[in-house]
Amino acid sequence: MGALEPASRSGTPLLRRKSSDTPNLIRRAAARIRPHRAVLLVAFCFFALATLYGVVNPLFESYDEEQHFLFVKQLADGKGLPVREITPILKETHQAPLYYTLAALITFYVDTHDVDRAQRINPSGPEPGGDRVAKNHNKLLHGPWEAFPWRGTVLAAHIARLLSAILGTLTVFLTYLLAREVFPTRKNVALLAAIGVAVNVQFTYISGAVSNDILVACLSSAAFLPLLRTVRLGLDRRRTLCAGILIGLAALAKASGILLLPIALLALFVVAIRDRTWSRGLRSALWLIGPVMIICGWWYVRNQVLYGDWSGLRNVYLSGAGRSSTLPMGDALAQLGTTVRSFYLPWGWTHFRVPEPIYVVALAVLGLGLLGAVGALIMKVLRRETTSAPSLARRLLADASLMQLAIMLIWGALSVAAVVRYVQVSINAESGRFLFPAISAVYVAIAWGWLQVTPSRLARYLPLGLGAPGLVWSFAYLWLFLVPSYAPPPLLGPAALNAVQVRLDAHLDDTIALLGNDPLPATVSPGDTLAVGVYWQSLGATDKDYMVFVHLVDRAGGNVAQVDTYTGLGNLPTSAWRPGDAFRDVYRLAIPAKLSAPQLLDIEVGMYVRGSDDTETFTFGDGRTPTGNVRLGQVKLLPRQPIQPPPQDPRRILFGQSIKLSSFGIQRLHGDDGDRLSLTLVWQAIQRMEADYTVFVHVLDGVGRIVAQTDEQPKRGRFPTSYWEKDQVVEDQHDVSLPKLQPGTYRVLIGLSDQRANLRLMGESTATSVVDGAAMVAEFTVEKR
């Protein structure tokens, strides 16, 4: 046995020594971890929260997530890097491939042939879709195929989301290390910086999505570690090589990563000036640039060869995301408000907007820290007692921490400038996630600034004071905004269904029942939003996803407003219905602000299959005629401000005891297609009327023959008199086309008739003559030519 157990120098057998030293190794490891327990707890909480976001947020609802996943699938299927001309369905071909390669390596074994089912686009989603589209929160359709246990595309996407959560967690910890590097004696700064990143809701949201924004943020933070150590310790080949490798990887993760290169060269230049080592600085620059070119240079050369653009952004323009002309700088800067807001809180596709006070508080906290950092940096540089160096530049160069902080702030400013430039040439480019490469640098500066403006006796409580509310808010945002936005409508029980007030009993085949709707408001006004509650029930399973249309129709049959959406506002498509399920959908119709009022409007609902020109036919249990447009009821469209009766006009005409022509105006207009009379009539109801009266306008020649006329109800039939309220004032327009008239004098008469009863209302006037109940309102002469 002695030969098998060689002794150590102390005489203790080697194997026995390893066994006995194990507790010591554990104790030493625990001792090294103990000072960092707080940040490890923060990182663990962030990882749990990011993972939860990834589980709860429906698949592919983050920014361009479905396109990012298609890139991953392209590589996982062994089809190589996408080329726009070959795979035009991929809109993210301009993206650098590192993130997608990593995701493909951990998902290649998953069968994702069902990707088309998992990525069915919702045409009513938050992307621009025209006036007739109901803007739903969800970009895609979701259903039970996304439920756990995950399979196929759903499983692969969740694995890729887990990768993002891990990368986000690494970024949190790297932020802590960066702050420790800049402020080695200020542990609170490091913990605060890590907490700031961890409770950034937008960062958490993206960390739970398939996105390369997290990888470039992680690698950018990692690249700053050797750079900042170089600023503190001086030029060193190993640190420079390490920085070059990390910058190359960041540039291979996203094009914005290449912006780290000028920042790194600036850091080396500053150190060379400070240490007066010009030749060494030049060699360091070459050691920095070399790895960058080796790692990512091939990608940019490929873009230049394929697209004539090294960055690949030309693909953005070809996909329709580019601007037709460069946006002026002032307009681009004006969009920075959206960038700053969405840096902290996600807007989804610009629709997750929380109450304004929340933005104000969040931006005030971030702004206070940033102002504190900039102000403290300036004060420290200006104080002569900080160093004996005679000049301002020398004082800055002599303080490594100030230099490190200044470089990080420059990196943040460069990131903002890059976003502004991107906004100038591309639409939807103002998202705050584009600032994530600088997120660690920004929060290190902000954390230091927070401590500068906090009284020293309270500084020790600042991590808990900001971290705890931030963590609570991250959870609250998830459950108060994200989850409800994608939640399907609640299912209704028998009691709720029995309480439906307006019953319809309409059926689409043997699969869908249109049970009824909520009572409609009696009146609406232009510019209002009309909410229409409709009750649906599943009678049998269907593999079709029907779209619902809701039309607001005038009396002439024209649609004045409409929405088209999948059921459940896209969150409960008909293919996901289970027999017996019943729910209430609320459709919101935006009434055009310039729509003429008053008039009557009908509300109709129906279904169709997307891509089909035909609507589905509903049948009724009471034997009514089957129809594709089911009428729910009607509303009166009244002006927002009631029309006031005009001043007393001596020409006013009273018709019966029901209605009064308060005033009128007549113009004879000449046109290329002939002459016409344009009449503007102002009516006033004296009392409620049961009949729908028709307004007739007759043009009589000298012997009393009718040579031109019109007969139509007020407002061109859109607002019959039976719907007028007592004292209601209605402005009415009528046009009478005139034939070629012989020379002579012509009279214009106006009257009212009940055509169903074949009766005229007798006109009465003290200022004009009345002929057979019609009042003469004008007279004109046609001269000989």
C-alpha positions in Angstrom: 0.0 0.0 0.0 2.9 2.3 0.7 3.8 2.3 -3.0 0.3 3.3 -3.9 0.1 6.2 -1.4 3.1 8.4 -2.0 3.7 10.7 0.9 3.7 14.5 0.8 6.5 16.5 2.1 4.8 16.5 5.5 4.6 12.8 5.4 0.8 12.7 5.0 -0.5 10.4 2.3 -1.6 12.4 -0.7 -5.1 10.9 -1.0 -5.7 11.3 2.7 -4.6 14.9 2.5 -7.1 15.7 -0.3 -9.9 14.2 1.7 -9.1 16.1 4.8 -8.6 19.3 3.0 -12.0 19.3 1.4 -13.7 21.1 4.3 -10.9 23.7 4.2 -11.5 24.2 0.5 -15.2 24.7 1.1 -14.5 27.1 3.9 -12.1 29.1 1.8 -14.6 29.3 -1.0 -17.3 30.4 1.4 -14.9 33.0 2.8 -14.3 34.4 -0.7 -18.0 34.4 -1.5 -19.2 35.9 1.8 -18.3 39.5 1.0 -20.4 39.2 -2.2 -23.4 37.5 -0.7 -25.6 40.6 -1.4 -24.9 40.8 -5.1 -25.3 37.0 -5.5 -28.7 37.4 -3.9 -29.5 40.2 -6.3 -28.3 38.1 -9.3 -30.4 35.1 -8.2 -33.5 37.3 -7.8 -32.9 38.8 -11.2 -32.5 35.3 -12.8 -35.7 34.1 -11.2 -37.5 37.2 -12.3 -36.2 37.1 -15.9 -37.0 33.4 -16.2 -40.5 34.2 -14.9 -40.9 36.9 -17.5 -39.8 34.4 -20.1 -42.4 31.8 -19.0 -45.3 34.3 -18.5 -44.8 36.5 -21.6 -46.5 34.7 -24.6 -44.0 33.5 -27.2 -42.6 35.9 -29.8 -44.3 39.0 -28.3 -41.1 40.8 -27.6 -39.5 43.1 -30.1 -39.0 41.1 -33.4 -38.7 38.0 -31.3 -40.3 35.7 -34.0 -37.7 36.9 -36.5 -34.9 36.3 -34.1 -36.1 32.8 -33.5 -36.3 32.2 -37.3 -32.6 33.1 -37.5 -31.9 30.6 -34.7 -33.9 27.9 -36.5 -32.1 28.7 -39.8 -28.8 27.8 -38.1 -30.1 24.9 -36.0 -31.5 23.3 -39.2 -28.1 23.4 -40.7 -29.0 25.9 -43.5 -26.2 28.3 -42.8 -26.3 32.0 -42.4 -29.4 33.6 -44.1 -29.1 35.7 -47.2 -31.9 38.2 -47.8 -32.4 37.3 -51.5 -32.6 33.6 -50.6 -34.6 33.8 -47.4 -36.7 37.0 -47.8 -39.0 35.9 -45.0 -36.2 36.6 -42.5 -36.2 40.3 -41.6 -33.2 40.1 -39.3 -30.6 39.0 -41.9 -28.6 42.1 -41.0 -28.0 40.9 -37.5 -24.6 39.6 -36.5 -24.8 35.8 -35.8 -23.2 35.1 -32.5 -26.3 35.0 -30.3 -28.2 33.0 -32.9 -25.3 30.5 -33.1 -25.3 30.0 -29.3 -29.0 29.5 -29.3 -28.9 27.1 -32.2 -26.2 25.0 -30.4 -28.5 24.4 -27.5 -31.7 23.9 -29.5 -30.6 22.0 -32.6 -31.9 18.7 -31.3 -35.5 20.1 -30.9 -37.9 19.5 -33.9 -39.3 22.9 -34.9 -41.2 21.9 -38.0 -44.4 23.3 -36.3 -43.0 26.9 -36.4 -45.7 28.1 -38.8 -48.4 27.1 -36.2 -46.6 28.8 -33.4 -45.9 31.9 -35.4 -49.3 32.8 -36.8 -49.3 36.6 -37.2 -52.3 38.5 -35.8 -53.2 41.1 -38.5 -55.0 43.1 -35.8 -51.8 43.3 -33.7 -49.8 46.3 -32.7 -47.9 46.8 -35.9 -49.3 49.4 -38.3 -52.3 48.0 -40.0 -54.6 50.7 -41.2 -57.7 52.4 -39.8 -59.9 49.3 -40.0 -57.7 47.2 -37.8 -58.4 46.8 -34.1 -55.1 47.2 -32.3 -54.6 44.2 -30.1 -51.7 43.8 -27.7 -50.6 40.5 -29.1 -48.6 40.4 -32.4 -49.3 36.7 -32.8 -52.1 34.3 -32.0 -51.8 32.2 -28.9 -53.5 29.0 -27.7 -53.2 25.8 -25.8 -50.3 24.7 -28.0 -48.1 27.0 -25.9 -49.0 25.3 -22.6 -46.6 23.2 -20.5 -45.2 20.7 -21.1 -43.6 22.4 -24.0 -42.8 20.7 -27.3 -41.3 21.6 -30.7 -41.0 25.3 -31.5 -42.4 26.3 -28.1 -39.7 24.2 -26.3 -36.9 25.6 -28.4 -38.0 29.2 -27.9 -38.1 28.7 -24.1 -34.6 27.2 -24.1 -33.4 30.3 -26.1 -35.2 32.5 -23.6 -33.4 30.8 -20.8 -30.1 31.5 -22.5 -31.1 35.2 -22.5 -31.9 35.0 -18.8 -28.4 33.6 -18.0 -26.8 36.3 -20.1 -28.8 39.0 -18.4 -27.8 37.6 -15.0 -24.1 37.7 -16.0 -24.6 41.4 -17.0 -25.9 42.1 -13.5 -22.8 40.6 -11.9 -20.4 42.2 -14.4 -21.9 45.6 -13.5 -21.0 44.8 -9.9 -17.4 43.9 -10.9 -17.1 47.1 -13.0 -18.2 49.3 -10.1 -15.8 47.5 -7.8 -13.0 48.2 -10.3 -13.9 51.9 -10.5 -14.6 52.4 -6.8 -12.8 49.6 -4.9 -13.5 51.1 -1.5 -17.1 51.9 -2.1 -19.0 48.6 -1.9 -22.3 50.4 -1.8 -21.7 51.8 -5.3 -21.1 48.3 -6.7 -24.2 46.9 -5.1 -26.3 49.8 -6.1 -25.2 49.6 -9.7 -26.0 45.8 -9.9 -29.4 46.5 -8.3 -30.1 49.3 -10.8 -29.6 46.9 -13.7 -31.5 44.1 -12.0 -34.6 46.2 -11.4 -34.6 47.8 -14.9 -37.9 46.4 -16.1 -37.0 46.7 -19.8 -33.8 44.8 -19.2 -35.7 42.1 -17.3 -38.3 41.9 -20.1 -35.6 41.5 -22.8 -33.7 39.0 -20.7 -36.8 36.8 -20.9 -37.0 37.0 -24.7 -35.2 35.6 -27.7 -33.0 38.6 -28.5 -29.4 39.5 -29.2 -29.7 42.7 -27.2 -28.8 40.9 -24.0 -25.7 39.2 -25.4 -24.2 42.5 -26.7 -25.0 44.1 -23.3 -23.2 41.2 -21.5 -20.1 41.3 -23.8 -19.9 45.1 -23.7 -19.9 44.9 -19.9 -17.2 42.2 -19.9 -15.1 44.2 -22.4 -15.0 47.1 -20.0 -13.4 45.1 -17.2 -9.9 44.8 -18.9 -10.2 48.3 -20.3 -10.8 49.9 -16.9 -8.1 47.8 -15.3 -5.7 49.1 -18.0 -6.7 52.6 -17.1 -5.8 51.9 -13.4 -2.8 49.6 -13.8 -1.3 50.7 -17.1 -0.8 49.1 -20.5 -0.6 45.3 -20.5 -0.7 42.9 -23.5 -2.9 40.3 -21.8 -5.5 42.8 -20.7 -5.4 44.4 -24.2 -5.8 41.1 -25.9 -8.7 40.2 -23.6 -10.4 43.5 -24.4 -9.9 42.9 -28.1 -11.4 39.4 -28.0 -14.4 40.6 -26.0 -15.0 43.6 -28.3 -14.8 41.3 -31.3 -17.4 39.0 -29.8 -19.6 42.0 -28.9 -19.3 43.2 -32.5 -20.2 39.7 -33.7 -23.3 39.8 -31.4 -24.7 43.1 -32.8 -23.4 45.9 -35.0 -23.5 48.3 -32.1 -20.8 46.3 -30.4 -18.2 47.6 -32.8 -18.6 51.1 -31.2 -16.6 49.8 -28.3 -13.5 49.9 -30.5 -13.1 53.7 -30.6 -13.9 53.8 -26.8 -11.1 51.2 -26.2 -8.7 53.1 -28.4 -9.5 56.3 -26.5 -8.7 54.5 -23.2 -5.4 53.2 -24.5 -4.6 56.7 -25.9 -5.3 58.4 -22.5 -3.2 55.8 -20.6 -0.3 56.3 -23.1 -0.4 60.1 -22.5 -0.6 59.6 -18.8 2.3 57.1 -18.6 4.2 58.8 -21.5 4.6 55.4 -23.3 3.8 56.2 -26.9 5.4 53.2 -28.6 3.8 50.8 -26.1 0.5 52.5 -26.7 0.8 52.0 -30.4 1.6 48.3 -29.9 -1.3 48.0 -27.5 -3.6 49.5 -30.1 -2.5 46.8 -32.6 -3.0 44.1 -30.0 -6.5 45.4 -29.5 -7.5 45.8 -33.1 -6.1 42.4 -34.2 -8.5 40.2 -32.3 -11.4 42.4 -33.2 -10.6 42.0 -36.9 -10.0 38.3 -36.7 -13.2 37.6 -34.8 -15.7 39.8 -36.5 -14.0 41.1 -39.6 -15.2 38.2 -41.8 -18.8 39.1 -41.0 -18.5 42.7 -42.1 -16.6 41.7 -45.2 -19.4 39.3 -46.0 -22.0 42.1 -45.7 -20.0 44.3 -48.0 -19.7 41.6 -50.6 -23.4 40.6 -50.4 -25.1 43.9 -49.8 -22.6 46.6 -50.6 -22.8 47.7 -47.0 -20.4 46.6 -44.3 -22.9 46.9 -41.5 -25.7 45.0 -43.2 -28.2 47.8 -42.4 -29.1 48.1 -46.0 -31.3 45.0 -45.3 -33.2 47.1 -42.8 -34.2 49.5 -45.6 -35.0 46.7 -48.0 -37.4 45.2 -45.4 -39.4 48.4 -45.3 -38.0 49.7 -42.0 -35.8 52.4 -43.6 -36.9 56.0 -44.1 -37.4 57.4 -47.6 -35.2 60.4 -46.5 -33.0 61.2 -43.5 -35.0 62.6 -40.6 -33.8 66.1 -39.6 -31.6 66.1 -36.5 -34.2 68.1 -34.5 -36.9 65.6 -35.2 -34.6 62.7 -34.3 -33.7 64.4 -31.0 -37.4 64.9 -30.2 -37.8 61.1 -30.2 -35.3 60.7 -27.5 -38.1 61.0 -25.0 -39.4 57.7 -26.2 -35.9 56.2 -26.0 -35.4 57.3 -22.4 -38.8 56.1 -21.3 -38.4 52.7 -22.9 -34.9 52.3 -21.5 -36.5 51.6 -18.2 -40.0 50.4 -19.0 -41.0 48.2 -21.9 -43.5 49.5 -24.4 -43.9 46.1 -26.1 -44.7 47.3 -29.7 -45.2 50.8 -28.1 -48.5 49.9 -26.5 -47.5 48.9 -22.9 -47.8 52.4 -21.4 -48.1 52.7 -17.7 -49.7 55.7 -16.0 -47.6 58.8 -16.5 -46.7 59.4 -12.8 -44.8 56.1 -12.9 -42.6 57.3 -15.7 -42.1 60.6 -13.9 -40.9 58.9 -10.7 -38.7 56.4 -12.6 -37.1 59.0 -14.8 -36.6 61.3 -11.8 -34.7 58.6 -9.9 -32.5 57.8 -12.9 -32.0 61.5 -13.8 -31.1 62.4 -10.2 -28.3 59.7 -10.1 -27.0 60.8 -13.5 -26.9 64.5 -12.6 -25.3 63.6 -9.3 -22.6 61.7 -11.1 -21.8 64.4 -13.7 -21.9 67.1 -11.1 -19.6 65.2 -8.7 -17.2 64.4 -11.6 -16.9 68.0 -12.5 -16.4 69.1 -8.9 -13.7 66.5 -8.3 -11.8 67.5 -11.4 -12.0 71.2 -10.6 -10.8 70.8 -7.0 -7.0 71.5 -6.9 -6.6 69.6 -3.6 -7.4 66.3 -5.3 -3.9 66.2 -6.9 -0.8 68.3 -7.2 -1.0 68.2 -11.0 -1.0 71.8 -12.3 -3.5 71.5 -15.2 -7.1 70.4 -15.4 -6.2 67.6 -17.8 -3.4 66.3 -15.6 -5.7 66.3 -12.6 -8.1 64.1 -14.5 -5.4 61.8 -15.7 -3.9 61.5 -12.3 -7.1 60.1 -10.8 -7.7 56.6 -12.2 -11.3 56.4 -10.9 -12.3 59.7 -12.5 -10.7 58.6 -15.8 -12.6 55.3 -15.6 -15.9 57.0 -14.8 -15.3 59.6 -17.6 -14.7 56.9 -20.2 -17.9 55.1 -19.1 -19.9 58.3 -19.4 -18.4 58.9 -22.9 -19.5 55.3 -23.8 -23.0 56.1 -22.7 -23.1 59.4 -24.7 -21.8 57.6 -27.8 -24.5 55.0 -27.4 -27.1 57.8 -27.3 -25.6 59.4 -30.4 -25.8 56.1 -32.2 -29.5 55.7 -31.4 -30.2 59.2 -32.7 -28.4 58.4 -35.9 -30.3 55.2 -36.3 -33.6 57.1 -35.7 -32.6 59.4 -38.6 -32.5 56.6 -41.1 -34.9 53.9 -39.7 -38.4 53.9 -38.4 -39.3 52.4 -35.0 -35.7 52.8 -34.0 -36.2 54.9 -30.8 -36.4 51.9 -28.4 -34.4 52.2 -25.2 -33.1 48.6 -25.6 -30.6 50.0 -28.1 -28.8 51.6 -25.2 -28.3 48.3 -23.5 -24.6 47.9 -24.6 -23.9 50.8 -22.2 -26.3 49.7 -19.4 -23.6 48.7 -17.0 -21.6 51.8 -17.6 -24.7 54.0 -17.1 -25.7 52.4 -13.9 -22.2 52.5 -12.4 -22.3 56.2 -12.9 -25.9 56.5 -11.7 -25.1 54.5 -8.5 -22.2 56.8 -7.7 -24.4 59.8 -8.4 -27.1 58.5 -6.0 -24.5 58.3 -3.2 -23.3 61.8 -4.0 -26.7 63.3 -3.4 -27.6 61.1 -0.4 -26.7 62.1 3.1 -23.9 59.9 4.5 -26.0 58.6 7.4 -28.6 57.3 4.9 -26.1 55.9 2.3 -25.9 52.5 3.9 -29.7 52.0 3.5 -29.8 53.2 -0.1 -29.4 49.7 -1.8 -32.3 48.4 0.2 -34.3 51.6 -0.2 -34.0 51.5 -4.0 -33.7 47.7 -4.5 -36.7 46.5 -2.6 -39.2 48.9 -4.3 -37.6 48.2 -7.6 -37.9 44.4 -7.2 -41.5 44.8 -6.1 -42.3 47.0 -9.0 -40.8 44.5 -11.4 -43.1 41.8 -10.1 -46.0 44.3 -10.1 -45.4 45.3 -13.7 -45.5 41.7 -14.7 -48.9 41.0 -13.1 -50.5 44.4 -13.4 -49.6 45.1 -17.1 -48.0 42.3 -18.9 -50.2 39.4 -17.9 -53.6 41.2 -18.3 -52.6 42.4 -21.7 -52.3 38.9 -23.1 -55.0 37.3 -20.9 -57.9 35.7 -22.7 -61.4 36.9 -21.7 -62.7 35.2 -18.6 -65.2 32.3 -19.3 -68.8 33.0 -18.3 -71.0 30.7 -16.3 -74.7 30.0 -16.7 -75.8 32.8 -14.5 -73.8 35.4 -16.5 -75.2 34.0 -19.8 -78.7 34.2 -18.5 -78.2 37.8 -17.7 -77.4 38.8 -21.3 -79.8 41.7 -21.9 -80.0 41.7 -25.7 -80.6 38.2 -27.0 -79.7 37.3 -30.6 -79.7 33.5 -30.8 -77.6 33.4 -34.0 -75.5 30.4 -35.0 -72.6 29.8 -37.4 -73.0 26.2 -38.5 -72.8 24.0 -35.5 -69.6 25.5 -34.1 -70.3 29.1 -32.9 -73.2 30.8 -31.2 -73.6 34.6 -31.2 -75.7 34.8 -28.0 -76.3 38.6 -27.8 -74.8 41.9 -26.9 -74.8 44.6 -24.2 -77.3 47.4 -24.5 -76.0 50.1 -26.8 -75.8 53.8 -25.7 -78.6 56.0 -27.0 -76.3 58.6 -28.4 -72.6 59.1 -29.3 -70.7 62.0 -30.7 -67.9 62.3 -33.4 -64.5 61.6 -31.9 -66.0 59.2 -29.3 -65.0 55.5 -28.8 -68.1 53.2 -28.9 -67.6 50.0 -26.8 -69.7 47.1 -28.1 -69.9 44.1 -25.8 -70.7 40.8 -27.7 -71.3 37.4 -26.2 -69.9 34.2 -27.9 -70.2 30.5 -27.2 -68.5 27.5 -28.6 -70.9 24.8 -29.8 -68.2 22.5 -31.3 -64.5 22.4 -32.0 -63.2 24.0 -35.2 -59.7 24.3 -36.7 -60.5 27.6 -38.3 -59.6 31.0 -36.9 -62.4 33.3 -37.7 -62.0 37.0 -37.7 -64.7 39.2 -36.3 -65.8 42.4 -37.9 -67.8 45.1 -36.2 -69.2 47.8 -38.5 -70.8 51.2 -37.8 -73.1 51.7 -40.8 -74.9 54.8 -41.9 -78.4 54.8 -43.4 -76.9 54.8 -46.9 -75.2 51.5 -46.2 -71.6 52.9 -45.9 -69.2 51.9 -43.2 -68.2 54.9 -41.2 -66.1 53.0 -38.7 -65.1 49.4 -38.2 -62.7 47.0 -36.5 -61.5 43.6 -37.6 -60.0 41.3 -35.0 -59.6 37.7 -33.9 -61.9 36.7 -31.1 -60.7 37.4 -27.6 -59.0 40.4 -29.2 -56.5 38.0 -30.5 -56.0 36.2 -27.2 -58.5 33.5 -27.7 -58.8 32.4 -31.4 -61.7 30.2 -32.4 -59.3 27.2 -32.9 -58.5 27.3 -29.2 -62.2 27.3 -28.1 -63.5 24.3 -26.2 -67.1 23.2 -26.7 -69.3 24.9 -24.1 -66.9 27.8 -23.5 -68.6 31.2 -23.4 -67.1 34.7 -23.0 -67.7 38.4 -23.7 -65.7 40.4 -26.1 -65.6 44.2 -26.1 -64.9 45.8 -29.5 -64.0 49.5 -29.5 -65.0 51.6 -32.5 -63.3 54.9 -33.0 -65.9 57.3 -34.5 -64.3 59.7 -36.9 -64.1 63.2 -35.4 -65.2 64.8 -38.7 -68.2 62.5 -39.2 -71.4 64.5 -40.0 -73.9 64.7 -37.2 -76.7 64.2 -36.4 -77.5 60.9 -38.1 -78.5 57.3 -37.3 -75.9 54.6 -37.3 -76.4 50.8 -37.2 -74.0 48.4 -35.5 -73.4 45.1 -37.3 -71.2 42.1 -36.5 -70.1 39.1 -38.5 -67.3 36.7 -39.1 -65.0 35.7 -42.0 -61.9 33.6 -42.6 -58.9 35.8 -43.2 -58.0 35.9 -46.9 -61.6 35.3 -48.0 -63.9 37.9 -49.5 -67.0 36.3 -48.2 -68.6 36.6 -44.8 -69.9 33.6 -42.9 -73.7 33.2 -42.8 -75.5 33.2 -39.4 -78.8 31.6 -39.0 -81.4 32.5 -36.3 -83.4 30.3 -34.0 -86.5 32.4 -34.5 -86.6 31.8 -38.2 -85.3 35.2 -39.4 -83.5 35.4 -42.7 -79.9 34.1 -42.5 -77.4 36.9 -42.9 -73.7 37.6 -42.9 -74.1 40.9 -41.1 -75.9 40.5 -37.8 -77.5 43.8 -36.7 -76.9 44.5 -33.0 -78.9 47.8 -32.8 -78.4 51.5 -33.6 -77.2 54.7 -32.0 -77.8 58.3 -32.6 -74.8 60.3 -33.6 -75.3 63.8 -32.2 -72.9 66.8 -32.4 -70.7 67.1 -29.3 -72.1 70.6 -28.8 -75.9 70.8 -29.6 -76.7 73.0 -32.6 -78.3 76.2 -31.3 -81.5 77.5 -33.0 -80.7 80.4 -35.2 -82.0 83.9 -34.4 -85.6 84.5 -35.3 -85.9 84.7 -39.0 -89.0 86.5 -40.3 -89.1 84.0 -43.2 -89.5 81.0 -40.8 -92.1 78.5 -41.9 -94.2 76.3 -39.7 -95.3 72.8 -41.0 -98.2 71.5 -39.1 -97.6 71.5 -35.4 -94.5 69.3 -35.5 -91.6 71.0 -37.3 -90.3 74.4 -38.2 -88.0 75.6 -40.9 -86.1 78.2 -38.8 -83.9 79.5 -41.6 -82.7 78.6 -45.0 -80.1 79.6 -47.6 -80.1 79.0 -51.3 -77.4 79.3 -53.9 -77.5 78.8 -57.6 -74.2 77.2 -58.7 -72.8 76.9 -62.2 -70.6 74.0 -63.2 -69.3 72.2 -66.3 -71.9 69.5 -65.8 -74.8 72.0 -65.5 -76.4 74.3 -63.0 -77.7 73.2 -59.6 -79.4 74.7 -56.6 -77.7 74.2 -53.2 -80.1 74.6 -50.2 -79.0 74.7 -46.6 -82.1 74.2 -44.4 -82.2 74.5 -40.6 -85.0 72.6 -39.1 -86.3 72.6 -35.5 -88.6 70.0 -34.0 -91.5 71.4 -32.1 -92.5 68.1 -30.6 -91.6 64.4 -31.0 -92.8 63.0 -34.4 -93.9 59.5 -35.2 -93.7 59.8 -39.0 -90.6 59.9 -41.1 -91.2 63.0 -43.2 -89.7 63.5 -46.6 -88.4 66.9 -47.7 -89.3 67.8 -51.2 -87.9 70.7 -53.2 -89.7 71.7 -56.4 -88.6 74.1 -59.1 -91.7 75.5 -60.9 -91.7 77.4 -64.2 -94.0 80.3 -64.9 -97.1 78.2 -65.5 -96.6 76.0 -62.4 -95.0 73.0 -64.0 -92.3 71.1 -62.0 -89.0 71.3 -64.0 -86.7 69.9 -61.3 -87.1 68.3 -57.9 -85.7 66.2 -55.1 -87.4 64.1 -52.6 -85.4 62.7 -49.7 -85.5 62.5 -45.9 -83.4 64.9 -43.9 -79.6 64.4 -43.9 -80.0 62.4 -47.1 -82.0 59.8 -45.2 -79.4 59.4 -42.5 -81.5 61.0 -39.7 -85.3 60.4 -40.1 -87.6 62.8 -38.3 -89.1 60.1 -36.1 -85.8 60.1 -34.2 -85.7 63.8 -33.6 -86.1 65.0 -30.0 -88.3 68.0 -29.0 -86.5 71.3 -29.8 -83.7 69.5 -31.6 -82.1 71.6 -34.3 -80.9 69.8 -37.5 -78.9 71.3 -40.3 -79.9 69.8 -43.6 -78.3 70.0 -47.1 -80.1 69.4 -50.4 -78.9 69.8 -54.0 -81.2 70.1 -57.0 -79.8 69.5 -60.4 -81.3 71.9 -63.0 -81.9 71.0 -66.6 -81.3 73.4 -69.4 -84.0 76.0 -68.6 -85.8 78.2 -71.0 -85.8 82.0 -70.3 -88.3 83.0 -67.7 -89.0 83.2 -64.0 -88.8 80.1 -61.7 -89.9 79.5 -58.2 -88.4 77.2 -55.6 -90.8 75.5 -53.1 -90.1 73.5 -50.1 -92.5 71.2 -48.3 -92.7 68.1 -46.1 -94.7 64.9 -46.8 -95.5 61.6 -45.2 -95.1 59.4 -48.3 -96.4 56.3 -46.5 -99.7 58.0 -45.7 -99.6 60.1 -48.9 -100.0 63.3 -46.9 -98.4 66.7 -46.9 -97.8 68.8 -43.9 -99.3 72.2 -44.6 -96.9 75.0 -44.4 -97.7 78.4 -42.7 -95.7 81.6 -43.1 -96.3 85.3 -42.8 -93.4 86.2 -44.9 -93.8 84.0 -48.0 -96.5 82.5 -50.1 -97.7 78.9 -49.7 -98.7 76.8 -52.7 -100.5 73.5 -51.9 -98.9 73.4 -48.5 -95.3 74.1 -49.8 -93.6 77.4 -49.1 -92.0 79.4 -51.8 -88.5 80.2 -50.5 -86.8 81.7 -53.6 -87.3 83.0 -57.1 -84.8 83.3 -60.0 -84.8 84.4 -63.6 -83.2 82.8 -66.6 -82.3 85.5 -69.1 -82.1 85.1 -72.9 -78.7 84.3 -74.2 
